[in-house]
Amino acid sequence: MSADTPLPPEADAAWQTYLDMGESKKIYFGFLQSLDMKYNKNESPSIAENLKLEQLLAEHDKRVKAFNTAMSTIEDNSARQLLINKLTNSRA
């Protein structure tokens, strides 16, 4: 099994949800970092910014749950191992 081995459909679906989860994490932490810069200037986030932060976290939570669900559908051990290899070798 090489890194180029195609993933079976259920493992590929889990891979896609992993990428989605990584993207929502990146967006959430990017926004959190911008709020942190406000805190460092002794400014407070607006109500809208706090709401956006809650929404971004909720979206990320949704994507984490989707990834966990997708992982649980992979019953074939070789498919699971292929995915785990890809996950551990990725930078997503």
Residue pairs with C-beta under 8 A, 6 or more apart in sequence:
1 78
1 81
1 82
1 85
3 85
3 86
3 89
5 82
6 12
7 15
7 79
7 82
7 83
7 86
8 76
8 79
8 82
10 70
10 73
10 74
10 75
10 76
10 79
11 74
11 79
11 80
11 82
11 83
13 70
13 73
14 67
14 70
14 71
14 73
14 74
14 83
15 83
15 86
15 87
17 63
17 66
17 67
17 69
17 70
18 67
18 87
18 90
18 92
19 92
20 63
20 66
20 67
21 60
21 63
21 64
21 66
21 67
22 92
24 56
24 59
24 60
24 63
25 60
27 56
27 59
27 60
28 53
28 56
28 57
28 59
28 60
31 52
31 53
31 56
32 53
35 45
35 49
35 53
38 44
38 45
45 53
71 80
71 83
74 80
74 83
